[in-house]
Each structure stands twice: as structure tokens, then as C-alpha cells.
Amino acid sequence: TTWNNGGSYRNDGVDIQPCSDIQTNGYNVGWIETGEFLKFTVDVEKDGNYAVSVRVAANDNGGIIGLSVDNNAQILTTVTKTGGWQNWETQTLANVNLTQGTHTLRFSFYFGGFNVNYFESVYNGVISSVENNTAPVNDFSLFQNFPNPFNPATTITYSLPRTTSSGEREERMKATLTVYNILGKEIAVFVNKEQAAGLYTVSLNTGEWSGGVYFYTLQYGALRKTMRMLLVK
């Protein structure tokens, strides 16, 4: 009997249907339920930070996709409503640091309410120490820490934009990376110095911090962004 709800491509329990998206190989995974997953083996050509995105069609809000690398803790992201089962949008899933070699990527699905077309990873650049990385970038970005949830160590990656004075000379501005607890109390400052445009990563060891939700804020001149992370103990 047919046990693929989409009735297309193959009949092994994965619900696959024809896809109307212009960016597709002709099919998408649908009828997603909590606990289902897709697992891939990837060969990474070079060390670096990779932006992972997913092409989704979501009939409503509430869906969640988790990404784990080599069975480490998942990075979780919510799926934003696109307005229909075949209304497709590309949404950022995660930014992860990967080393050269073979890795296992597992995409886990929760709560349904969305279809998946394809995943894509884009090489952002080499990640080195906070002191040594000065590769120019154009965007002010603060990425989700990895792994998240974590215990006790995690890394935070961010990028600082190129800024110039009236004489077109590149300026260095003060960057601060601060962690707060759920009550808004400052817990630690991990970066507090002038930095040039570039992509940076900071390693955090939370030591004796109690488990729970924390917020980390990146300030660079007038630019400011905050992200949430979860310490599990």
C-alpha cells in the first residue's frame, strides 16, 4: 500500500510531493510531524563559518527546525509563516563553524505546519582568533552561539562592518560583547576594545554559572544587537 502521503518520487515513508517553487529539483518534503528528521553526510573542503539556510513554505507560525552537527547539541530556529503550503521563502537556519573533513548534519523537525524544499550552506570565511581576524565585511551581524543549548562551553561569532571617515580612511570603533542573565543583570564582558571590520569568534566557558537563559549583546558604535542562549546543567 502507499504510505507516502505525497505519493511522489519514492515510497519509503518520507512524504514527498511535487513542488511548485522555482528554486527546486521538482519535489519537497511535506506533512512534517514532530520528531521527524533528515540526516546528511557532508564533506567540508575547508575550515570556516558556514551560513545554513532552508527553503520553506509555512502555512502558519510555530514550526521549529533543529540542526545538530556530529550529534552535538542542536541549534534551534523557528519557522516564519510564509502564507501557504507552496509559498516558498529562504530562511536562515544557523551559522556554524565546521572543520575540514566529513561531518553528519541532522535536521530535526518539531510541531509541523511547514514544508521543506532544500537546505543550502554558504562559506562565510575563515574563523580565527578575536585578535587576529581582520577580514573586511560589510554587515553588522551577531550570530547564534554554537552549540546552543550548551554546557559549559560555547562560541559566539560576529561580524563588524567597514566604517570610513570623511577622508575615506577606515575607522576602528570600540566593540563590546556583554552577557546578561534573564533579569538583565550584567554577568560578564568578553570583548571590550577597538576592532576593525572583520569576522570574529569568541569562546565562552561559563564555569560556575547556573543553568538557564542568558542574553548576549554586541555593541559597535551606535549599532547594537542581542541574542538569546541556553545553558543546560
C-alpha positions in Angstrom: 0.0 0.0 0.0 1.1 3.6 -0.5 2.4 5.1 2.7 3.9 8.2 1.3 1.3 11.0 1.7 2.8 13.0 -1.2 2.6 10.0 -3.5 5.7 11.0 -5.4 9.3 10.1 -6.1 9.6 7.2 -3.8 7.6 5.1 -1.3 9.6 4.6 1.8 7.6 6.6 4.4 9.1 10.0 3.6 6.2 12.2 2.5 7.4 13.7 -0.8 5.2 15.7 -3.2 5.7 17.8 -6.4 7.0 21.3 -5.7 5.9 24.5 -7.5 8.9 26.5 -6.3 11.1 28.0 -9.0 14.2 27.0 -6.9 13.8 23.3 -6.6 14.6 19.9 -8.2 10.8 19.3 -8.5 9.9 17.9 -5.1 9.6 18.9 -1.5 9.1 17.1 1.9 5.7 17.7 3.4 3.3 16.5 6.1 6.0 17.2 8.6 5.4 16.0 12.2 7.3 16.4 15.5 10.2 14.0 15.7 10.9 13.5 12.0 14.3 14.3 10.7 16.6 14.3 7.7 20.2 13.3 8.1 23.1 14.0 5.6 26.8 13.2 5.4 28.8 16.2 4.1 32.4 16.6 3.1 33.7 20.0 4.2 36.5 21.3 2.0 37.9 23.9 4.3 37.6 25.1 7.9 35.3 28.1 8.4 32.0 29.6 9.3 29.0 28.4 7.2 25.7 30.1 6.9 23.0 27.4 6.6 19.6 28.3 5.1 16.5 26.4 4.3 13.8 26.9 1.7 10.4 26.5 3.5 6.7 27.0 2.9 4.9 27.5 6.2 1.1 27.7 6.4 1.4 29.1 10.0 3.9 30.1 12.6 5.1 27.6 15.3 7.3 25.2 13.5 10.9 24.6 14.6 13.9 23.2 12.9 16.9 21.9 14.8 20.4 21.5 13.3 23.0 19.3 15.0 26.5 18.6 13.8 28.1 15.2 14.6 25.4 14.6 17.3 26.3 17.7 19.3 23.6 19.9 20.8 21.0 21.3 18.4 20.8 24.8 17.2 17.0 25.6 17.2 15.3 28.1 15.0 11.6 29.0 14.4 10.0 28.8 11.0 8.2 32.0 9.9 4.8 31.8 8.3 5.0 32.3 4.5 1.3 32.2 3.9 0.7 28.8 2.2 2.0 25.3 1.6 3.6 26.3 -1.7 4.6 29.9 -0.9 8.3 29.5 -0.6 10.9 31.6 1.2 14.5 31.2 2.1 15.1 31.5 5.9 18.4 31.5 7.8 18.7 28.4 9.9 22.1 28.8 11.5 25.7 29.9 11.3 28.0 27.1 12.3 31.8 26.6 12.5 32.9 23.5 10.6 36.3 21.9 10.3 37.6 20.3 7.1 36.6 16.7 6.8 33.4 14.5 6.9 30.5 15.5 9.2 27.0 14.4 9.9 24.3 17.1 9.7 20.9 16.2 11.2 17.9 18.5 10.6 15.1 17.7 13.2 11.6 18.9 12.8 9.1 19.9 15.5 5.4 20.9 15.6 4.9 20.7 11.8 3.0 23.3 9.9 5.6 23.7 7.2 7.2 22.0 4.1 10.9 21.8 3.3 12.3 22.2 -0.2 16.1 22.2 0.2 19.0 23.2 2.5 22.0 25.2 1.5 25.3 26.2 3.1 27.4 29.2 2.2 31.0 29.7 3.2 31.3 32.9 5.2 35.0 33.0 5.8 37.8 31.6 7.9 37.3 31.8 11.7 40.5 32.6 13.6 41.2 34.3 16.9 39.5 37.5 18.0 42.9 39.2 18.0 44.0 38.1 14.5 40.9 38.1 12.3 40.5 41.4 10.5 39.0 40.3 7.2 36.7 43.1 6.0 33.0 42.6 5.9 30.1 44.8 5.0 27.4 43.8 7.6 26.9 44.2 11.3 25.9 40.7 12.4 25.7 38.7 15.6 25.2 35.0 15.1 23.6 32.3 17.2 26.1 30.8 19.6 27.1 27.2 18.9 26.4 24.8 20.4 23.1 26.0 21.8 21.9 24.8 24.3 25.4 24.3 25.7 27.3 23.1 28.8 29.7 24.5 29.8 31.4 26.0 26.7 30.1 27.7 23.6 31.4 30.1 20.9 29.9 33.3 19.6 30.6 34.7 16.1 30.0 38.2 15.0 31.0 40.5 12.1 31.8 44.2 12.2 31.2 46.5 9.2 33.7 48.7 7.4 33.3 52.3 8.5 35.2 55.2 7.0 35.8 58.9 7.9 35.2 61.8 5.5 38.7 61.2 4.1 37.8 57.6 3.3 40.2 56.3 6.0 38.9 53.2 7.7 38.0 53.8 11.3 38.2 51.4 14.2 35.5 51.7 16.8 35.0 50.1 20.2 33.3 46.8 20.3 31.8 45.2 23.4 30.3 41.8 23.8 28.4 41.5 27.1 26.4 38.7 28.7 23.3 39.3 30.9 21.1 37.0 32.9 17.3 36.8 32.4 16.8 39.6 34.9 19.0 41.9 32.9 22.0 41.8 35.3 25.4 42.0 33.6 27.3 38.7 34.1 30.4 39.1 32.1 32.1 41.2 29.4 34.1 39.1 26.9 35.1 41.8 24.4 35.8 45.5 25.2 38.2 47.1 22.8 38.6 48.8 19.4 38.3 46.5 16.5 38.4 46.9 12.7 35.9 45.5 10.2 36.1 41.7 10.2 34.6 38.4 11.3 35.4 37.3 14.8 34.7 34.4 17.2 34.8 34.3 20.9 35.0 31.2 23.1 33.0 31.3 26.3 33.5 28.9 29.3 30.6 29.5 31.7 32.3 27.7 34.6 30.1 28.1 37.7 27.2 29.9 36.0 23.8 28.4 36.9 21.7 26.9 34.2 19.1 28.9 32.4 18.5 31.6 29.8 21.1 34.3 29.1 21.4 37.1 26.6 24.5 38.4 24.9 24.7 41.8 23.3 27.1 43.2 20.7 27.6 47.0 20.7 29.7 48.7 17.9 29.3 52.4 17.9 25.6 53.1 17.6 24.9 49.6 16.4 23.5 47.1 18.8 22.1 43.5 18.6 21.1 41.0 21.2 20.7 37.2 21.0 19.4 34.5 23.4 21.3 31.4 24.6 20.5 28.5 26.9 22.9 26.9 29.4 21.8 23.5 30.5 23.0 21.8 33.6 
